[in-house]
Amino acid sequence: MIRKYVPIIKTGDAELRALSNVDNAVKNFAMPLFEITRGRKTRNAEEGVIAKKVEFISNHFSEIPFILDLTSDKTLTNSEINQLHSSNNNYERWTQFCIENKDIFGKFYPVIQIEEEDDYENYLCKLFEQVKILVQHFDFIVFRSQNEIEAKDLITDIKGLLDKDTFNSINLHEKLIYVLDYKYIKDVDKCANTAKIFIGALNTLGIKNIVLSSTSFPSNVSEHMSETDYAKFEIKEFDFFNIVKSRLNSLNVNLIYSDYASINPIRNDNIFARGWIPRIDVPSVDKNIHCMRQRREKTENYAKAYADIAQKVAKQTYFTDLFDSDITSWGNTEIQNASKGNVGGAIPSFWISVRMNIYFKLVSLKLFDYIG
């Protein structure tokens, strides 16, 4: 079963907090793509093991289909993830990990891992063996490109796989999901032009299930804030998807909407090391994310600053419109509680969770209004 919304989610603390507070309406709508990241570093686990990330997914998402990948962010990886990603013995660690966790995770679709080799034939052989193993155990397997160069190369590689006699009997092209991931988009029209080309090429290979992903939320909101400590960002992902879809003409493609659920793919966790300006962000029905911040007094604690911002946010039309549209969530409630002085968290990652949680509910209820 392939659902119509694929949020791409790293397994960081903020993301998992947001997900742990979504309701069944969201879970039953989405098919997340999880990027496994390392756990929190501790005295006993300096590398941050992935066991708790695996446990979270199995506890919260074993009853719905999802896609499973490994992070490519070097700041979020460790030796465990590097070993899972390795092409040694035809990606043996990754294929074993997926198969061994099949019963624990429930219905999931693994992303094919790709590691460069000095010799192209050797690279393609290892890729072939990985695909051959995983396709025997899963309803779908997933290829994912994260930039235009990757897309060009990977489409060529997939053609090489499809041309092999081994896959003729199982109609491999019907078992492929391709994630065309544009990450952060600036020029929507330019990206739409290349997306049309890549989707057309995939379609000629018989691949019909194509996930189109992007985000328009910036990595550093402060750079865009006005003197009034307010900014709003249009959620351009919807327009990007609609433009691409309109340009596909009569192609027989199952185009699936995807985004990063209001999280920029580039992490900037270190930006908070010397303190931060408290900020609350609210995704809204007008297809914008509204951001409001307030500098705290030197003697004021962070919780008081967040309470003050929440009081202002709670009065804004973009916030009250969520309730008028029956978009209620843990995130909405946390803002309401903070406006009354009950601040659930006084660190940036908590309020990232709030934004993301509201975003999930907004998309699950409004996606088809936005993309038709």
KESE-429821 format. One record per residue (C-alpha): chain; x, y, z. Coordinates in Angstrom, 2 decimals. Layout:
% residues N
<"A"; <X; Y; Z>> ...
***
This chain:
% residues 372
<"A"; <0.00; 0.00; 0.00>> <"A"; <1.41; 3.38; -1.04>> <"A"; <-0.08; 6.44; 0.62>> <"A"; <-0.29; 9.94; -0.82>> <"A"; <1.89; 11.77; 1.70>> <"A"; <5.53; 10.88; 2.39>> <"A"; <7.11; 13.14; 5.04>> <"A"; <10.90; 12.72; 5.20>> <"A"; <11.90; 12.54; 8.85>> <"A"; <15.25; 12.31; 10.59>> <"A"; <15.06; 10.46; 13.89>> <"A"; <16.27; 13.38; 16.01>> <"A"; <14.80; 14.29; 19.39>> <"A"; <12.62; 17.10; 18.04>> <"A"; <11.19; 14.94; 15.27>> <"A"; <10.46; 11.98; 17.50>> <"A"; <8.76; 14.22; 20.08>> <"A"; <6.51; 15.62; 17.36>> <"A"; <5.71; 12.14; 16.06>> <"A"; <5.03; 10.68; 19.49>> <"A"; <2.22; 13.22; 19.85>> <"A"; <0.44; 12.78; 16.51>> <"A"; <-3.00; 11.24; 16.49>> <"A"; <-4.26; 8.28; 14.47>> <"A"; <-5.72; 10.56; 11.81>> <"A"; <-2.19; 11.63; 10.91>> <"A"; <-0.72; 8.14; 11.19>> <"A"; <-3.40; 6.70; 8.93>> <"A"; <-2.75; 9.33; 6.28>> <"A"; <1.03; 9.44; 6.02>> <"A"; <3.73; 7.00; 4.92>> <"A"; <6.87; 8.43; 6.55>> <"A"; <10.35; 8.04; 5.15>> <"A"; <12.55; 7.62; 8.21>> <"A"; <16.24; 8.50; 8.03>> <"A"; <17.87; 6.63; 10.89>> <"A"; <20.29; 8.88; 12.76>> <"A"; <22.59; 8.16; 15.67>> <"A"; <21.26; 8.35; 19.20>> <"A"; <22.20; 10.92; 21.80>> <"A"; <25.83; 10.64; 22.89>> <"A"; <26.29; 9.63; 26.52>> <"A"; <29.14; 8.72; 28.82>> <"A"; <28.45; 5.03; 28.16>> <"A"; <27.72; 5.44; 24.46>> <"A"; <29.98; 8.09; 22.99>> <"A"; <28.83; 7.36; 19.45>> <"A"; <25.11; 7.40; 20.22>> <"A"; <23.72; 3.97; 19.33>> <"A"; <20.70; 3.64; 17.05>> <"A"; <18.84; 1.09; 19.18>> <"A"; <16.43; 3.64; 20.67>> <"A"; <15.61; 5.02; 17.23>> <"A"; <14.79; 1.54; 16.02>> <"A"; <12.70; 0.92; 19.14>> <"A"; <10.72; 4.14; 18.64>> <"A"; <9.82; 3.26; 15.05>> <"A"; <8.77; -0.26; 16.00>> <"A"; <6.68; 0.97; 18.95>> <"A"; <4.90; 3.81; 17.16>> <"A"; <4.75; 2.93; 13.46>> <"A"; <4.66; -0.85; 13.11>> <"A"; <0.98; -0.74; 12.13>> <"A"; <1.38; 1.54; 9.11>> <"A"; <3.62; 1.33; 6.01>> <"A"; <6.77; 3.42; 5.98>> <"A"; <10.04; 3.78; 4.07>> <"A"; <13.34; 3.17; 5.82>> <"A"; <16.64; 4.86; 4.98>> <"A"; <19.92; 5.83; 6.64>> <"A"; <21.02; 9.42; 7.18>> <"A"; <23.61; 10.88; 4.84>> <"A"; <24.29; 13.77; 7.24>> <"A"; <27.83; 13.23; 8.56>> <"A"; <27.04; 15.08; 11.79>> <"A"; <24.29; 12.57; 12.57>> <"A"; <26.02; 9.34; 11.65>> <"A"; <28.24; 6.92; 13.56>> <"A"; <30.10; 3.67; 12.95>> <"A"; <26.87; 1.63; 13.19>> <"A"; <25.25; 3.62; 10.40>> <"A"; <28.43; 3.61; 8.33>> <"A"; <28.53; -0.19; 8.55>> <"A"; <24.89; -0.47; 7.53>> <"A"; <25.59; 1.78; 4.57>> <"A"; <28.73; -0.12; 3.50>> <"A"; <28.82; -2.00; 0.20>> <"A"; <30.97; -4.77; 1.71>> <"A"; <29.74; -8.23; 0.72>> <"A"; <27.06; -6.70; -1.50>> <"A"; <25.60; -4.46; 1.24>> <"A"; <25.24; -7.47; 3.50>> <"A"; <24.81; -5.50; 6.74>> <"A"; <21.94; -3.42; 5.35>> <"A"; <20.08; -6.31; 3.74>> <"A"; <20.40; -8.40; 6.91>> <"A"; <19.26; -5.47; 9.07>> <"A"; <16.14; -4.96; 6.93>> <"A"; <15.23; -8.63; 6.81>> <"A"; <15.86; -9.21; 10.52>> <"A"; <13.65; -6.23; 11.45>> <"A"; <10.84; -7.08; 9.07>> <"A"; <8.66; -8.68; 11.75>> <"A"; <9.50; -5.95; 14.28>> <"A"; <8.80; -3.02; 11.98>> <"A"; <5.80; -4.45; 10.17>> <"A"; <5.20; -3.29; 6.59>> <"A"; <8.10; -1.15; 5.46>> <"A"; <10.03; -0.56; 2.26>> <"A"; <13.83; -0.26; 2.37>> <"A"; <15.78; 2.37; 0.47>> <"A"; <18.54; 0.88; -1.68>> <"A"; <21.88; 2.02; -0.25>> <"A"; <24.46; 3.31; -2.71>> <"A"; <28.18; 3.60; -2.19>> <"A"; <30.60; 4.66; -4.89>> <"A"; <33.15; 2.17; -6.19>> <"A"; <36.33; 2.75; -8.20>> <"A"; <35.12; 0.28; -10.82>> <"A"; <31.66; 0.88; -12.30>> <"A"; <31.04; -2.78; -13.11>> <"A"; <31.89; -3.75; -9.54>> <"A"; <29.59; -1.00; -8.26>> <"A"; <26.72; -2.17; -10.45>> <"A"; <27.28; -5.81; -9.48>> <"A"; <27.02; -5.01; -5.76>> <"A"; <23.96; -2.87; -6.40>> <"A"; <22.40; -5.71; -8.37>> <"A"; <22.96; -8.19; -5.54>> <"A"; <21.44; -5.82; -2.97>> <"A"; <18.35; -5.32; -5.11>> <"A"; <18.05; -9.05; -5.82>> <"A"; <18.00; -9.89; -2.10>> <"A"; <15.66; -7.13; -0.93>> <"A"; <13.15; -7.50; -3.74>> <"A"; <12.55; -11.10; -2.63>> <"A"; <11.50; -9.98; 0.87>> <"A"; <9.61; -6.71; 0.38>> <"A"; <6.57; -5.57; -1.58>> <"A"; <8.45; -2.47; -2.73>> <"A"; <12.04; -1.27; -2.70>> <"A"; <12.98; 2.39; -2.93>> <"A"; <15.56; 4.36; -4.87>> <"A"; <16.26; 7.91; -3.74>> <"A"; <18.23; 10.71; -5.37>> <"A"; <19.02; 13.87; -3.43>> <"A"; <20.34; 16.13; -6.20>> <"A"; <20.17; 16.40; -9.97>> <"A"; <23.52; 14.71; -10.62>> <"A"; <22.45; 11.75; -8.49>> <"A"; <19.16; 11.55; -10.38>> <"A"; <20.86; 11.40; -13.80>> <"A"; <23.28; 8.71; -12.70>> <"A"; <20.77; 6.68; -10.76>> <"A"; <18.23; 6.53; -13.59>> <"A"; <21.00; 5.13; -15.80>> <"A"; <21.91; 2.59; -13.11>> <"A"; <18.28; 1.49; -12.73>> <"A"; <18.04; 0.97; -16.48>> <"A"; <21.08; -1.29; -16.22>> <"A"; <19.35; -3.31; -13.51>> <"A"; <16.07; -3.57; -15.40>> <"A"; <17.91; -4.85; -18.47>> <"A"; <19.18; -7.90; -16.53>> <"A"; <17.33; -11.13; -17.30>> <"A"; <17.17; -11.99; -13.58>> <"A"; <14.48; -9.38; -12.97>> <"A"; <12.30; -10.05; -16.02>> <"A"; <10.20; -12.69; -14.27>> <"A"; <9.31; -10.47; -11.30>> <"A"; <8.56; -7.23; -13.18>> <"A"; <11.04; -5.26; -11.09>> <"A"; <9.84; -1.90; -12.39>> <"A"; <6.47; -2.50; -10.72>> <"A"; <8.15; -3.04; -7.34>> <"A"; <10.14; 0.20; -7.44>> <"A"; <9.32; 3.46; -5.69>> <"A"; <11.53; 6.35; -6.75>> <"A"; <12.00; 9.32; -4.40>> <"A"; <12.99; 12.41; -6.37>> <"A"; <14.20; 14.58; -3.53>> <"A"; <14.89; 18.26; -4.24>> <"A"; <15.58; 19.11; -0.58>> <"A"; <15.49; 22.92; -0.21>> <"A"; <13.98; 24.66; -3.22>> <"A"; <14.60; 28.29; -4.14>> <"A"; <13.61; 28.48; -7.81>> <"A"; <10.37; 26.50; -8.07>> <"A"; <10.02; 26.84; -11.84>> <"A"; <13.59; 25.75; -12.58>> <"A"; <13.29; 22.71; -10.33>> <"A"; <9.95; 21.84; -11.92>> <"A"; <11.58; 21.78; -15.38>> <"A"; <14.21; 19.25; -14.36>> <"A"; <11.69; 17.20; -12.37>> <"A"; <9.60; 16.81; -15.51>> <"A"; <12.64; 15.48; -17.39>> <"A"; <13.57; 12.98; -14.69>> <"A"; <9.99; 11.76; -14.22>> <"A"; <9.69; 11.31; -17.98>> <"A"; <12.87; 9.21; -18.00>> <"A"; <11.61; 7.07; -15.11>> <"A"; <8.30; 6.61; -16.88>> <"A"; <10.02; 5.23; -19.97>> <"A"; <11.51; 2.55; -17.69>> <"A"; <8.04; 1.59; -16.54>> <"A"; <8.41; 3.11; -13.06>> <"A"; <5.09; 4.60; -12.06>> <"A"; <5.34; 5.21; -8.30>> <"A"; <7.31; 8.44; -7.99>> <"A"; <7.62; 10.50; -4.80>> <"A"; <8.36; 14.20; -5.35>> <"A"; <9.87; 15.82; -2.28>> <"A"; <11.03; 19.31; -1.32>> <"A"; <11.00; 21.90; 1.42>> <"A"; <10.91; 25.69; 1.40>> <"A"; <11.52; 26.28; 5.11>> <"A"; <14.92; 27.96; 5.56>> <"A"; <17.78; 26.54; 7.59>> <"A"; <18.30; 29.83; 9.44>> <"A"; <15.06; 31.69; 10.11>> <"A"; <16.83; 34.56; 11.89>> <"A"; <18.37; 35.71; 8.63>> <"A"; <14.87; 36.41; 7.34>> <"A"; <13.35; 38.01; 10.42>> <"A"; <12.22; 41.61; 10.19>> <"A"; <12.83; 44.36; 12.73>> <"A"; <9.43; 43.53; 14.18>> <"A"; <10.66; 40.03; 15.03>> <"A"; <8.09; 38.45; 12.74>> <"A"; <8.36; 36.62; 9.45>> <"A"; <6.25; 34.28; 7.39>> <"A"; <7.33; 31.72; 4.84>> <"A"; <5.12; 30.44; 2.09>> <"A"; <4.89; 26.66; 1.96>> <"A"; <6.09; 26.42; -1.66>> <"A"; <6.16; 22.64; -1.64>> <"A"; <2.48; 22.53; -2.63>> <"A"; <2.99; 24.84; -5.63>> <"A"; <6.10; 22.91; -6.68>> <"A"; <4.17; 19.65; -6.69>> <"A"; <1.22; 21.16; -8.56>> <"A"; <3.42; 22.72; -11.26>> <"A"; <5.28; 19.46; -11.87>> <"A"; <2.03; 17.50; -11.95>> <"A"; <0.52; 19.90; -14.48>> <"A"; <3.53; 19.47; -16.81>> <"A"; <3.42; 15.69; -16.94>> <"A"; <0.62; 15.80; -19.49>> <"A"; <-0.62; 12.29; -20.17>> <"A"; <2.18; 10.35; -18.46>> <"A"; <0.87; 7.34; -16.59>> <"A"; <2.49; 8.18; -13.24>> <"A"; <1.41; 7.82; -9.62>> <"A"; <2.96; 11.07; -8.38>> <"A"; <3.13; 11.16; -4.58>> <"A"; <3.51; 14.32; -2.53>> <"A"; <6.42; 14.56; -0.08>> <"A"; <8.10; 17.20; 2.08>> <"A"; <10.30; 17.56; 5.15>> <"A"; <7.39; 18.41; 7.49>> <"A"; <8.65; 21.99; 8.08>> <"A"; <12.21; 20.89; 8.94>> <"A"; <15.09; 22.06; 6.76>> <"A"; <17.35; 19.12; 5.74>> <"A"; <20.45; 20.99; 6.89>> <"A"; <20.91; 20.76; 10.63>> <"A"; <22.23; 23.77; 12.53>> <"A"; <22.04; 22.46; 16.09>> <"A"; <25.30; 24.20; 17.03>> <"A"; <23.73; 27.60; 16.47>> <"A"; <22.13; 27.37; 19.93>> <"A"; <25.36; 26.70; 21.81>> <"A"; <25.71; 30.34; 22.93>> <"A"; <22.05; 30.95; 23.58>> <"A"; <19.14; 31.78; 21.32>> <"A"; <16.24; 34.14; 20.79>> <"A"; <13.02; 32.33; 21.79>> <"A"; <10.70; 31.80; 18.81>> <"A"; <7.38; 30.08; 18.10>> <"A"; <6.41; 29.01; 14.57>> <"A"; <2.88; 28.19; 13.43>> <"A"; <1.98; 26.46; 10.13>> <"A"; <-1.38; 27.85; 9.06>> <"A"; <-4.29; 27.16; 6.72>> <"A"; <-3.19; 30.05; 4.48>> <"A"; <-0.20; 27.89; 3.38>> <"A"; <2.37; 29.89; 5.33>> <"A"; <4.49; 29.26; 8.38>> <"A"; <4.33; 32.28; 10.70>> <"A"; <7.33; 32.89; 12.95>> <"A"; <7.37; 35.20; 15.95>> <"A"; <10.29; 35.74; 18.32>> <"A"; <11.10; 37.87; 21.35>> <"A"; <14.44; 38.75; 22.90>> <"A"; <14.45; 38.00; 26.58>> <"A"; <15.69; 40.34; 29.26>> <"A"; <19.04; 39.43; 30.81>> <"A"; <17.38; 38.53; 34.10>> <"A"; <14.48; 36.72; 32.43>> <"A"; <14.45; 32.96; 31.98>> <"A"; <13.61; 31.33; 28.67>> <"A"; <10.28; 29.93; 29.88>> <"A"; <8.98; 33.44; 30.60>> <"A"; <9.99; 34.61; 27.12>> <"A"; <8.21; 31.66; 25.47>> <"A"; <5.11; 32.37; 27.57>> <"A"; <5.10; 35.99; 26.39>> <"A"; <5.41; 34.97; 22.74>> <"A"; <2.67; 32.36; 23.13>> <"A"; <0.32; 35.01; 24.52>> <"A"; <0.84; 37.08; 21.37>> <"A"; <0.59; 34.09; 19.03>> <"A"; <-2.65; 32.89; 20.62>> <"A"; <-4.32; 36.17; 19.59>> <"A"; <-3.25; 35.98; 15.94>> <"A"; <-5.74; 35.10; 13.22>> <"A"; <-3.36; 32.54; 11.71>> <"A"; <-3.49; 30.65; 15.02>> <"A"; <-7.22; 30.91; 15.73>> <"A"; <-7.96; 29.89; 12.13>> <"A"; <-6.48; 26.48; 12.89>> <"A"; <-9.22; 25.82; 15.44>> <"A"; <-11.89; 27.28; 13.14>> <"A"; <-10.75; 24.71; 10.57>> <"A"; <-10.84; 21.87; 13.12>> <"A"; <-7.08; 21.50; 13.00>> <"A"; <-6.38; 20.67; 16.60>> <"A"; <-3.21; 18.95; 17.72>> <"A"; <-0.77; 18.53; 20.57>> <"A"; <1.17; 21.45; 19.06>> <"A"; <-1.81; 23.82; 19.20>> <"A"; <-2.47; 22.82; 22.77>> <"A"; <1.13; 23.45; 23.82>> <"A"; <0.91; 27.01; 22.49>> <"A"; <-2.36; 27.57; 24.33>> <"A"; <-0.90; 26.16; 27.54>> <"A"; <2.21; 28.34; 27.23>> <"A"; <0.05; 31.43; 26.73>> <"A"; <-1.39; 30.69; 30.17>> <"A"; <2.04; 30.30; 31.73>> <"A"; <2.30; 26.50; 31.47>> <"A"; <5.35; 26.23; 29.22>> <"A"; <6.00; 22.62; 28.22>> <"A"; <9.57; 23.23; 27.13>> <"A"; <11.99; 26.15; 27.08>> <"A"; <14.47; 24.91; 24.47>> <"A"; <14.37; 25.37; 20.68>> <"A"; <13.96; 21.65; 19.92>> <"A"; <10.69; 21.57; 21.89>> <"A"; <9.22; 24.34; 19.76>> <"A"; <10.47; 22.70; 16.59>> <"A"; <8.42; 19.70; 17.73>> <"A"; <5.39; 21.95; 18.18>> <"A"; <5.72; 23.39; 14.67>> <"A"; <6.23; 19.97; 13.13>> <"A"; <3.30; 18.45; 14.99>> <"A"; <0.93; 21.18; 13.79>> <"A"; <2.31; 20.81; 10.27>> <"A"; <1.52; 17.08; 10.25>> <"A"; <-2.08; 17.71; 11.24>> <"A"; <-2.45; 20.55; 8.73>> <"A"; <-1.20; 18.44; 5.83>> <"A"; <-3.17; 15.35; 6.80>> <"A"; <-6.42; 17.34; 6.74>> <"A"; <-5.72; 19.86; 3.98>> <"A"; <-3.31; 18.19; 1.53>> <"A"; <-5.88; 17.44; -1.14>> <"A"; <-7.21; 20.99; -0.90>> <"A"; <-3.69; 22.22; -1.62>> <"A"; <-2.61; 19.79; -4.37>> <"A"; <-5.97; 18.82; -5.87>> 
***
